[in-house]
């Protein structure tokens, strides 16, 4: 079955499918035989009326359209195979304009056109020449430690105050007001049912704060905070190091991204942001109204980042191929063996979850390879 292919921008192709008239005639006959038995006409048994009456009842165009559906999809599948395409969008079939104007008949060839997005191919630059120098993280100074401890202590006191206030409210939940509580004699019992908010801050000492952080002295807390800040700085510098590598990789990668992939990435970004508002009890749309923005406004702002993210994933995929980075079943099983929860492990053993584990492991190994190359 002959097909024509035309390459279009943004990783799209136009396929022109030509279905021969005799093929259409055969398909029409097969479809007629399937549909005829369902037709009941007065004076005839189901499906036994004269053909012209059955065709009039069903509608010849309807029979032809049903017959064409299977033929068109079969022609499309053959064209995909013939041209070795990897489509990532659903086809929408359009009849040739001339045939739209003329009534379709089963004795003429049919021309059908469709435009589909295909998986793009990333053309890498010489990624092995990417060189990035790791920067030494700045040392943690005494002021940073002091400021963080003081801020943490104030925050901790505020949290404790709120927690104790709520506890107190529960204790006296039957009293609608302080005056009502006095009338009932609750205050006179002096059983801490009511909390003196003005003195609340004094009740939580720095010693309590030390205990909450599992240390006994200020010196021990200083050491603990210093180690934490130091680790944060090391992690941040490592993140900066990797980001610079990936930035260079994206810049040297040439790829013609189809809109369907960018739209998909934007949708995932939108869903991710919307999910962040749910625990807060805030409507994402209300937030947008407050910001005087629409979802479309956000998508326009996000589009450059979405394009960059998609481009990066294709670049990493090509690096993995170039470096022959493979993930085996043994690699996947090692990950599964670290999961102690039986239900969680069973969930991860599902085929679709294993695909994701494989993708994640390959991505991590590819990034590590890039880091090794960049630091040589």
C-alpha positions as CSV (number, residue, x, y, z in Angstrom):
1,X,0.0,0.0,0.0
2,X,1.9,3.2,-1.2
3,X,2.5,6.0,1.2
4,X,4.2,9.4,1.0
5,X,6.0,11.1,3.8
6,X,6.8,14.8,4.3
7,X,9.0,16.1,7.1
8,X,7.6,19.1,8.9
9,X,9.1,21.5,11.6
10,X,9.0,20.6,15.3
11,X,9.5,16.8,14.7
12,X,6.2,16.4,12.8
13,X,5.6,14.4,9.7
14,X,2.7,14.4,7.2
15,X,1.7,11.0,5.9
16,X,-0.3,10.6,2.7
17,X,-2.1,7.3,2.6
18,X,-3.6,6.1,-0.7
19,X,-6.2,3.4,-0.4
20,X,-6.9,1.6,-3.7
21,X,-10.5,1.5,-4.9
22,X,-10.7,-2.3,-5.0
23,X,-9.5,-2.4,-1.4
24,X,-12.3,0.0,-0.5
25,X,-14.9,-2.1,-2.4
26,X,-13.8,-5.2,-0.5
27,X,-14.0,-3.4,2.8
28,X,-17.4,-2.0,1.9
29,X,-18.7,-5.5,1.2
30,X,-17.4,-6.9,4.4
31,X,-18.9,-4.0,6.4
32,X,-22.2,-4.4,4.7
33,X,-22.4,-8.0,5.6
34,X,-21.6,-7.1,9.3
35,X,-24.3,-4.4,9.5
36,X,-27.1,-5.8,7.4
37,X,-28.3,-8.4,9.9
38,X,-29.2,-5.7,12.3
39,X,-31.6,-4.0,9.9
40,X,-35.3,-4.9,10.4
41,X,-37.7,-3.7,7.7
42,X,-41.5,-4.3,7.6
43,X,-42.4,-7.4,5.6
44,X,-38.9,-8.9,5.8
45,X,-36.9,-11.0,8.2
46,X,-33.9,-9.2,9.9
47,X,-31.2,-8.7,7.3
48,X,-33.2,-10.4,4.5
49,X,-34.6,-7.3,2.7
50,X,-33.3,-6.4,-0.7
51,X,-29.9,-4.9,-0.7
52,X,-30.9,-1.5,-2.0
53,X,-33.4,-1.1,0.8
54,X,-30.9,-2.2,3.5
55,X,-28.4,0.3,2.1
56,X,-31.0,3.0,2.0
57,X,-31.8,2.2,5.7
58,X,-28.2,2.1,6.9
59,X,-27.0,4.9,4.6
60,X,-24.3,4.2,2.1
61,X,-22.1,6.9,3.4
62,X,-22.3,5.4,6.9
63,X,-21.3,1.9,5.6
64,X,-18.5,3.4,3.6
65,X,-17.2,5.4,6.6
66,X,-17.3,2.4,8.9
67,X,-15.5,0.4,6.2
68,X,-12.8,3.1,5.8
69,X,-12.0,3.4,9.5
70,X,-10.4,0.0,9.6
71,X,-8.7,0.5,6.3
72,X,-7.3,3.9,7.2
73,X,-5.9,2.7,10.5
74,X,-4.4,-0.4,8.8
75,X,-2.8,1.9,6.2
76,X,-1.5,4.1,9.0
77,X,0.1,1.2,10.9
78,X,1.7,0.0,7.7
79,X,3.1,3.5,7.0
80,X,4.5,3.8,10.5
81,X,6.3,0.5,10.0
82,X,7.4,1.3,6.4
83,X,9.1,4.6,7.5
84,X,10.2,3.4,10.9
85,X,8.5,6.1,12.8
86,X,8.0,6.5,16.5
87,X,4.8,8.5,16.9
88,X,4.1,10.3,20.2
89,X,0.7,11.8,19.3
90,X,-2.6,10.4,18.0
91,X,-3.3,10.8,14.3
92,X,-6.1,12.9,13.0
93,X,-7.1,11.8,9.5
94,X,-8.2,14.2,6.8
95,X,-9.6,13.4,3.4
96,X,-8.1,15.1,0.4
97,X,-9.9,18.4,-0.3
98,X,-11.1,17.4,-3.7
99,X,-12.6,14.2,-2.3
100,X,-14.3,16.1,0.4
101,X,-16.2,18.1,-2.2
102,X,-16.9,15.1,-4.3
103,X,-19.0,12.2,-2.9
104,X,-16.9,9.3,-1.9
105,X,-17.5,6.2,-3.9
106,X,-16.1,2.7,-3.5
107,X,-14.7,2.5,-7.0
108,X,-12.2,5.4,-6.6
109,X,-8.9,5.6,-4.8
110,X,-8.9,7.4,-1.5
111,X,-6.3,9.8,-0.4
112,X,-6.0,10.4,3.4
113,X,-3.6,12.7,5.1
114,X,-2.5,12.9,8.7
115,X,0.1,14.9,10.7
116,X,1.7,13.2,13.7
117,X,4.4,14.2,16.1
118,X,7.3,11.8,16.3
119,X,9.9,11.2,18.9
120,X,12.7,13.7,18.2
121,X,16.4,12.7,18.0
122,X,18.8,14.8,20.1
123,X,22.1,15.7,18.3
124,X,24.8,16.0,21.0
125,X,27.8,18.2,20.9
126,X,31.1,17.0,22.3
127,X,29.8,16.5,25.9
128,X,33.1,14.8,26.9
129,X,34.8,18.2,26.7
130,X,32.5,19.7,29.3
131,X,34.8,20.8,32.2
132,X,33.6,22.3,35.4
133,X,35.7,23.1,38.4
134,X,34.2,22.1,41.8
135,X,34.3,25.0,44.2
136,X,35.2,24.6,47.8
137,X,32.3,25.4,50.1
138,X,32.7,28.4,52.3
139,X,33.6,27.7,55.9
140,X,30.8,28.0,58.5
141,X,31.5,31.0,60.8
142,X,30.4,31.6,64.3
143,X,27.9,34.3,63.4
144,X,26.0,31.9,61.1
145,X,25.8,29.3,63.9
146,X,24.7,31.9,66.5
147,X,22.1,33.4,64.2
148,X,20.6,30.1,63.2
149,X,20.4,28.9,66.8
150,X,18.7,32.1,68.0
151,X,16.2,32.0,65.1
152,X,15.5,28.3,65.7
153,X,15.0,28.9,69.5
154,X,12.5,31.6,68.9
155,X,10.7,29.5,66.3
156,X,10.7,26.5,68.7
157,X,9.2,28.6,71.5
158,X,6.5,29.9,69.3
159,X,5.6,26.3,68.2
160,X,5.5,25.2,71.9
161,X,3.4,28.1,72.9
162,X,0.8,27.3,70.1
163,X,0.9,23.6,71.0
164,X,0.2,24.4,74.7
165,X,-2.4,26.9,73.9
166,X,-4.3,24.3,71.9
167,X,-3.9,21.7,74.7
168,X,-5.4,24.2,77.1
169,X,-8.3,25.0,74.8
170,X,-9.1,21.3,74.7
171,X,-9.1,21.0,78.5
172,X,-11.7,23.8,78.8
173,X,-13.6,23.1,75.7
174,X,-16.9,23.0,77.6
175,X,-16.4,26.6,78.8
176,X,-17.4,29.1,76.1
177,X,-15.6,32.0,77.7
178,X,-13.4,32.9,80.6
179,X,-16.2,34.4,82.6
180,X,-18.3,31.2,82.1
181,X,-15.3,29.2,83.4
182,X,-15.1,31.4,86.5
183,X,-18.8,30.9,87.2
184,X,-18.3,27.2,87.1
185,X,-15.4,27.4,89.4
186,X,-12.8,26.1,87.0
187,X,-10.3,28.9,87.7
188,X,-10.4,28.4,91.5
189,X,-9.3,24.8,91.1
190,X,-5.9,25.9,89.9
191,X,-5.4,22.8,87.9
192,X,-3.7,24.6,84.9
193,X,-6.9,24.5,82.9
194,X,-6.2,28.0,81.8
195,X,-2.9,29.2,80.5
196,X,-1.4,32.6,81.3
197,X,-0.4,33.6,77.8
198,X,1.6,36.6,79.1
199,X,3.9,34.3,81.0
200,X,3.9,31.5,78.4
201,X,7.2,32.4,76.8
202,X,9.0,32.2,80.2
203,X,7.9,28.6,80.6
204,X,10.1,27.3,77.8
205,X,13.8,27.7,78.6
206,X,16.9,27.3,76.5
207,X,17.6,24.1,78.5
208,X,14.3,22.7,77.2
209,X,15.4,23.7,73.7
210,X,18.7,21.8,74.2
211,X,16.8,18.7,75.3
212,X,14.5,18.9,72.3
213,X,17.6,18.8,70.1
214,X,19.1,15.8,72.0
215,X,22.1,17.7,73.4
216,X,23.1,18.7,76.9
217,X,25.1,21.8,76.4
218,X,25.3,24.9,74.2
219,X,28.7,23.7,72.9
220,X,27.2,20.4,71.8
221,X,24.5,22.3,70.0
222,X,27.1,24.6,68.3
223,X,28.9,21.5,67.0
224,X,25.6,19.9,65.7
225,X,24.5,23.1,64.0
226,X,28.0,23.7,62.5
227,X,28.0,20.2,61.0
228,X,24.5,20.7,59.6
229,X,25.4,24.0,58.0
230,X,28.6,22.6,56.6
231,X,26.7,19.7,55.0
232,X,24.2,22.1,53.5
233,X,27.0,24.2,51.9
234,X,28.7,21.1,50.5
235,X,25.4,19.9,49.0
236,X,24.7,23.3,47.6
237,X,28.2,23.5,45.9
238,X,27.6,19.9,44.5
239,X,24.3,21.0,43.2
240,X,25.9,24.1,41.6
241,X,28.6,21.9,40.0
242,X,26.0,19.6,38.5
243,X,23.7,22.4,37.3
244,X,26.6,24.0,35.4
245,X,27.3,20.6,33.7
246,X,23.7,20.2,32.7
247,X,23.5,23.8,31.5
248,X,26.4,23.2,29.1
249,X,24.9,19.9,28.0
250,X,21.6,21.5,27.1
251,X,23.3,24.4,25.2
252,X,25.3,22.0,23.0
253,X,22.3,19.8,22.3
254,X,20.4,20.3,19.1
255,X,16.8,19.0,19.1
256,X,13.5,20.0,17.4
257,X,11.0,19.6,20.1
258,X,7.4,18.8,19.2
259,X,4.8,21.0,20.9
260,X,3.0,17.9,22.3
261,X,6.0,17.2,24.6
262,X,6.2,20.8,25.8
263,X,2.5,20.8,26.5
264,X,2.8,17.6,28.5
265,X,5.7,19.0,30.6
266,X,3.7,22.2,31.2
267,X,0.7,20.1,32.4
268,X,2.9,18.2,34.8
269,X,4.4,21.4,36.2
270,X,0.8,22.8,36.6
271,X,-0.3,19.6,38.5
272,X,2.8,19.7,40.7
273,X,2.2,23.3,41.7
274,X,-1.5,22.7,42.3
275,X,-0.7,19.7,44.6
276,X,1.5,22.0,46.7
277,X,-1.6,24.1,47.6
278,X,-3.8,21.2,48.7
279,X,-2.2,20.6,52.1
280,X,-2.6,24.4,52.8
281,X,-6.3,24.3,52.2
282,X,-5.9,26.9,49.5
283,X,-7.4,26.8,46.1
284,X,-4.8,27.1,43.3
285,X,-7.3,29.1,41.2
286,X,-7.8,31.5,44.2
287,X,-4.1,31.9,44.4
288,X,-3.9,32.8,40.8
289,X,-6.7,35.3,41.2
290,X,-4.8,36.9,44.0
291,X,-1.7,37.1,41.8
292,X,-3.9,38.4,38.9
293,X,-2.8,35.6,36.7
294,X,-4.4,32.8,34.7
295,X,-3.2,29.3,34.1
296,X,-2.3,30.3,30.6
297,X,-0.2,33.2,31.9
298,X,1.7,30.7,34.1
299,X,2.2,28.4,31.1
300,X,3.7,31.2,29.1
301,X,6.1,32.0,31.9
302,X,7.0,28.4,32.4
303,X,7.4,27.5,28.7
304,X,11.2,28.2,28.5
305,X,11.8,26.0,31.5
306,X,9.6,23.3,30.2
307,X,11.5,23.3,26.9
308,X,14.8,23.2,28.8
309,X,13.6,20.3,30.9
310,X,12.4,18.2,28.0
311,X,15.6,18.9,26.0
312,X,17.7,17.8,29.0
313,X,15.9,14.5,29.3
314,X,16.6,13.7,25.6
315,X,20.2,14.8,25.9
316,X,20.7,12.5,28.9
317,X,19.1,9.7,27.0
318,X,21.6,10.2,24.1
319,X,24.5,10.3,26.5
320,X,23.4,7.0,28.1
321,X,23.4,5.5,24.6
322,X,26.7,6.9,23.7
323,X,28.3,5.7,27.0
324,X,26.5,2.4,26.8
325,X,25.0,2.8,30.2
326,X,22.7,-0.2,30.7
327,X,20.5,-1.2,33.6
328,X,20.1,-4.9,34.3
329,X,17.4,-6.9,36.1
330,X,20.0,-7.4,38.9
331,X,20.3,-3.6,39.3
332,X,16.5,-3.3,39.7
333,X,16.4,-6.2,42.1
334,X,19.0,-4.6,44.3
335,X,16.8,-1.6,44.7
336,X,13.8,-3.8,45.5
337,X,15.8,-5.7,48.1
338,X,16.3,-2.5,50.1
339,X,12.5,-2.1,50.5
340,X,11.5,-3.7,53.8
341,X,7.7,-2.9,53.6
342,X,6.1,-5.9,51.9
343,X,3.2,-4.0,50.4
344,X,5.5,-1.3,49.0
345,X,7.8,-3.9,47.5
346,X,4.9,-5.6,45.8
347,X,3.8,-2.3,44.4
348,X,7.3,-1.6,43.1
349,X,7.5,-5.0,41.5
350,X,4.7,-4.1,39.0
351,X,6.0,-3.8,35.4
352,X,5.3,-0.1,35.1
353,X,7.1,0.6,38.4
354,X,10.1,-1.4,37.3
355,X,10.2,0.7,34.1
356,X,10.4,3.9,36.2
357,X,13.1,2.4,38.5
358,X,15.1,1.5,35.4
359,X,14.7,5.0,34.0
360,X,15.8,6.5,37.4
361,X,18.8,4.3,37.7
362,X,20.0,5.0,34.2
363,X,19.5,8.7,34.7
364,X,21.5,8.7,37.9
365,X,24.3,6.7,36.3
366,X,24.4,9.0,33.3
367,X,24.6,12.1,35.5
368,X,27.4,10.5,37.5
369,X,29.3,9.7,34.3
370,X,29.0,13.4,33.2
371,X,30.2,14.5,36.6
372,X,33.2,12.2,36.3
373,X,34.1,13.5,32.8
374,X,33.7,17.1,33.8
375,X,35.9,16.8,36.9
376,X,38.8,15.1,35.1
